[in-house]
């Protein structure tokens, strides 16, 4: 039965609907999706047995308040059978990341990680920062936790190995060495200051260093420096000295460089105040290539193990796994995760929770970082909450705004007009929600700010109404407050 408003009646109606679905389900692996009466996706889940898993939702008793609410509002379900439970896990992670259901644990920051690329399609390969697909031939090293970590390593690599960073078109057009050659950060193959064999040797040294053979590389450079000094070629000896210093700088910047862990991702989760921080450290070739803090969206009733378990599946949905994944907590799906990562990576991937030794030290270090990062976030959230309370008071709002949209226009002497929207909320600026509008109106006079703003707002809210209806019931994309930076027009 349904209520007169067309939405599911509270309580048993959702469970009764689910019970009807169970009768038709197979006792085999798959993925299920739960929707409310408006067609909004509530939850995506996986199961070893669809029949048994979905049957667990047919009674409200024994569930947390969160799950009970979800069951009560379920008005429709969809199912996909898979060959194995591992396939179900991979599909579930893909759907969660793409569809962002209301009741699932969600990664907030899903930017791809940068890599260092030694290109393989030129006689004198360049060293560059790379993000995205690996379509270009060459050797990829990463992932690095941030663009800053890559930039710092690239700068040191240029000093240590004198590899070019210019584009192929710039390389072909040079007639004399650029500034980087003058400051000893490039060997200038573009103008023949080094031949192909000499450059290949530099490239081999850089590749060896990035693969973890840094000590051997430094020893080789030290021997060359000593030989140059013995030959009284002090200028060449100084070049080797500077290259050794650059390699040392990379290692100092990396901080922790474990002796027994060559390739691993280290995950540590810390919960406090209803929020969780998952800190991830990347170790490749025995080197620390940075860390990143994530703050997944989740229900406060979930345990830290459940949050970490859900986070891991989404994290590796579109990323190649390392040979080893180290965790701070035992997660319910550890064995299934290891199997899925092994399939995705095409090689055995070990997933473990270390109790002692150097691996445990890495976990403890990551836990410290997770705790501190969450502490900072909670403090920032408190400050942000007070600011939003002040905004509500200033504008006479009933409650602090959850979403503020700010609009402005710009143009160059009346040409190339654009509009911009930035978004802020309880957790600060929401950069993934920012939008730029290219003004398309043919009848807009140059510099007419009112007409430009009219077009921007019309386009923005026409699309919003089309996507979520005319009322903001549960629609997180509807702003509580709009600020327009205007003037005389």
N, C-alpha and C positions, 0 to 999 in steps of 0.2 A: 504494500500500500504506500501511497504517496500523500503528502500533505496537499492542501488546496493551492498552495503557492507554487507547486511543481517541484519543490525540492524534497529530498528523501525525508521521511519522518524520522525523528531522532530515535536512537537505540536500535531495536531489533531489526528494523527494515533493511539496514545495510547488511547485517549478518544473514538475514533470510535470503537476500539476493545472492550473497556469496555462496550460501548452501546450495542454491539451485545450480550455480556454475560448477561446483565440485562434482556433481553427478556426471558431468560430461568430460571431466579431465582425466588424462592418462596418468599412470603411476610411473612417470619417466621425467627426466630433467627438462627444465625450461625456464622461461622468464614470464612474469605476470605484471600487468599494469593496472592500477586502480584509479578510477576517475570519479569526480563528483557530478552532480546533476547538470552543472554548466559545461561539462566536458573538460574541466581543468584537471591536469594530471596530479594525482595525490602522491603516488608511490610507485617505484619500480623495484621488484625483488626477483631473486633467483631461487631455484629449488632443485634438490636432487630428485624429489618427487613432487610434481605439481599438485597432484591430488592431496597428498598428505600436508604439504605446506599451506595450501590455500584453505584446507579444512580447518586449520588452526585459527582461522579468522571467523569461524562461524559462531563463536561464542564470545561475548564481551568480557566475561569473567576471566580473571587470570592475566589480563593484559594491563600494561601501563595506561595511564590516562591518555598519553599521546596516541597509542595504537587504538585505544577505544574510540577516540574522536575520529580517527581515520576510518575505522570500520563503519561507524555510524553515518558518515557522510559519503560512503562509497555507493555510487549509483550505476556504475558500469565497470566491466573488467575486460581486458584483452590478454591473450596468451600466445606465446611462441614456444614451440617444442624445439629442443636442441639434442644433438647426438650424445653429448656428455655434460656432466656438471661443470667441467672446465669451460666448455663453450658457453654455458649459461652465465658463468661469472664474467667472461669477456664481453658478452652481449649486454649484460646488466650495466657494466661500467660505461660502455659506449652510450647507452640510452640515458643514463643519469647525467653524464657530462653534457649531452646534447639537449636534453629536454628539461633538466633542472626541476624535478618534482618537489613539491612542497615539503613532504615528510622525510625525504632522504637526506643523509649527510652530503653536503656539497662543498667541493673545493671552491674557494672564492677567487684565488689568483691562479689563472690557468695559462699564463704566458709560456711560450716555448723557451727552452734553455739555449743559450748561445754556445757555439763551438769555435775552436780554432781550426782553420782550414789551410793546409799546405796544398795549393792547387796542383793539378796533374795534367793540365792541358796547355803547357807552355814550356819552352826549353829552359827558362829561368823562372821557376814557380814563385808565386808571391805568398806571403803569410797574411791572412785576413781573418776578421771576425765573421762568423757565419751563423745565421739563424734560419730555420725552415727546412725544406726538403733537401735531401742530399743528391741532387741531380747533377751537380758539377763534379767532374772527376777530381780525385785527389785524396789526401789523408785527412780524416776528421778526428779531432781530439777534444774530448769533453764527455759529459756536459759540464759547463761552468755554472755556478749558482747565479751569477749576475753579469750584466754587461761590464760593470766596473771591474770584476775579477778578471774577465777576458782582457780588458784594456790594459790593466796593470801587467798581466803576463805578456801581452803582445809588446808592450814598451820594453820590458826587460829582454824579451827574445830578440828584438831588433838590436839592442845593445850587445847582446851576447853572440848572435849569429849573423848579424848584418844582412838579413834577408830583406828583399824589397817588399813594400806594401802598396806601391802605386798600381793603378789599373793598367791593363794591357795597352790601352790606347795611349795613355801617358808614356808608358815604357817605350813604345814605338816612335813617339814624337820627340824624345829627348835628344838634344845635341851636345849637352854638357851636364855634368853631375848636378843633382839638386842639393838643397841645404842638408838633407839627411846624410848625404855622403860627407859633407864638410864637418858635421858634428859627430861623425863616426857611428851612425845608426843605420847605414846601408853600404853595401859594397859596390854600388853603382854598376851593375851588369849592363844597364841600358846604354852606357857609353864605352863599354869595353874595359872598364877599370879592373874587371876580374873576368877570367874566361869561364867557359861552361864547366870544365873539370873542377876548377877551384870553387865555383858556386855550388856544384853538386856535393862537394865535400862539406861545405857549410850546411847545406840542406840535410845531409846525412847526420851531422852532429845534432842539429835541431830536432830531427825526427827521433834520434836515440834519446835525447833529453826528455821529450814529451812522452816517450814510452817507458820512462822510469829509470833510464840508465844515466842519471845525472852525475853520480860519483865518478863513473868511468870517463864521462865527458870532461869533467873538471880535471881529472888526473891527466888526460891527454893534453888539455890546454896548458896545464902547469908545466908539463914536460917541454912543450913547444916554447913556453916563455923562458924556461931555463936555458934551452938551446939558443934562443935568440940573444939572451944575455951573454952566454959564453962566446957567441960570435960578435959581440959588441954592437949588435943591432938593437939598440935600446928603444928606438921608436917602435919597432915591431914587437918587442917585449912588452912595451906599455900597452899596445893594442890587446895582446893576450891577457894582460893583467886586468884591463877594463872589462873584458868579456867574462873573466872568472868572477869579478865583482858583480856583474849583472846576474849571473846564475845564482850567486849567493843571495842576491836581493830577492829573487823569485822565491827561494826556499824560506827566507825570513818572512816574506809576505804571506806565505801559505800557513805558517804557524805549525800545526800538528802534521807531521809526516810519519805515519806508522811504519814499523819495520816488518810486521807480519801480515798486513792487510794491503794487498796490491790493488784490488778493484772491488769496491763496495759502496752501497748507499746506506747511510746510517740514519734511522728514524727514531726520534724520541718525542713522546707526547707528554704534555703537562696540562692538567685541568685545574681551573680555579674560577670561582664566580660565575659558573654556568658556561664558561668558554674554554676552548682548548687551543693550545698551540702545538703544531707538529713541526719540529725542527728537522731539516734534512741536510746532511753533510754528504758531499760527493768526494770519493777517493778513487783516483784513477792513476795507474802506473806508480802506486805507492805515494802519490802526492795528493795533498788536500786542495781541491779545486773549488772550494767555497761552500757556503751554506745559505739556506733560505728558510724563513719562517712562514708557515701557513696557518691560517685561522679558519678552519672549515666551519660552515654553518651547520648546526645540529641541534636537536632537541636536548634540553637540559637533563632529561631523564636517562639519556644514554650513558653507558659506562665508557671509560676512557679506552678500553679494549675494543668496544664496538665502533667507536669513532675512528680509531686508528685502522681497524680492519676495513671499514668502508672507504676511508681515505686512500689506502694503498691500492685498491683495485682501480680507482679513478686515476691515481697518479701515473700508473703504468699503462693506462689505456692506449696511449699513443706515443710512448717513450720506450726505447730499447732498455732492457734491464741489464744490470751488471752481473758478474758471476756470483755475487754475494749480497744479501740484504740483511742488515742487522737491525733488530727491533728492541725497543725498551720494554715492551709488554708482550705477553702471549696473546695472540689474537685468535678468535674462533676459527677463522678460515686459513690458518697458516699453511697447512698441507696443500689445500686447494690452490692457494696463491702461488706456492712454489711450483706446482704442476703447470699452472697457467703461464707463469713467467718463463718456465723452461720451454714451453711450446712457442711463446712469442719470441724469445731470444734465440731459439734454435740451438741451444746448448743448456747444460744443466745449470740451474740457478738454485743456490742454497739459501734458505730463509731461516734465521735463527735468532734466539734471544740469549746472548752471551752472559755468563754469570761471573766470569773471572778473567784475568789477564788483560792484554792490550785491547782486545775487542770490547771488554767491559768498560775500560777507561774511555774509549771512544763514545760509548753510550752515555756514560756519566757526564762527559763533556757536553754532549748534545743536550742532555737533560738540563744542565745548568743554563745553557743558552735558551732552551725552550721556556724555562721558568722566568728568566729575566725578560725575554721578549713579551711573554704574556703579561708580566707585571707592568711593563711600559704601556702595553695596549690598554690594559684596564685603567691605568692612570689617565691616558689620553681620552678614553671613552668617558670617564667621569668629567673631565674638563669640557668635552664636546657636549655632554648632556646638559651641563650648566649653561653653556652658550645657547643651546637650543631652547632651554627654558626661558632665557632672556629674550630670545626672538619671539617666542609665543606671547610673552607679556607685552612686548613692544607693539606687536601687530594685533593684539586682542584675540589670539587663537585659543581654542578650548584646551589644546594640549600641544606639547612640543612637536614640531613638524618632523615627519620621518623622511620626507623627500623634498628638497628645495631645488628648484630649477632656476638658473640665472641665464638671461639672454642678452646678447649684444650684437651689433652689426659693425662691419668695417668695409672700407673700400679704398682704392687708390685714386684720389682725385676724381671720384665718381665712376671709376671703372673697376672691373673685377669685384663686384660686391659679394660679400659672404656674411652669413649669420653664424653665431656660435651659441651652443648651449653647454653649460657645465652643471654638474649635479652634486649636491652634498646631502649628507644624512647623519644619523647618530654615530657613525664610525668615520666621519670625515668626508673628504672628497671622494666621489665614486668615479674614477677616471675611465673605467670601462663603459660608463654610461654617457660620456661626452659625445656630442654630435656637432658636425659642421654642415651648414646648409649653403650650397651654391645658389645664389639668387637667380631665378630663371625668368621672372616676369619681364615680358618684352615692353610693357607700357610704363615701367617704373622710371621716373626721371632720375638722372644721376644725382646721387647724394640725398635722395628722399628716404630718410631713415624710417618714417612712419610706414611707408609702403613696403619697404624691405622687411620691417618687423611684422607687418600684417601677413606677408607671405610666409615667413618663418613659422609664426605661431599657427597659422592656418594649416600648413603642411604637417606640423608636429601633432596637433590635436586631431586632425582628420585621420591620421594614421592610428593614433592611440584609440580613438573611438572605434575604428574598424577592427582593431586587434582585440580590444577588451570591453567593448560596449560603452554606453553613455554614462555609466556610474562607476565610481571607483571602488565598488564592493570587492575587497580583497585584492584589487589590482595594484600591485606594488609600483607600477610604472606611472600612476597618477600622482602629480605633485600635490603636496599640502600647501605649498607657498611658491609663488612665481615672482621673481625679481627681474625687472627690465631696466637695463642701463640706457636711459634715454636723455633727450635734450630738447632743444627747440624744434628739431626736425629739419 
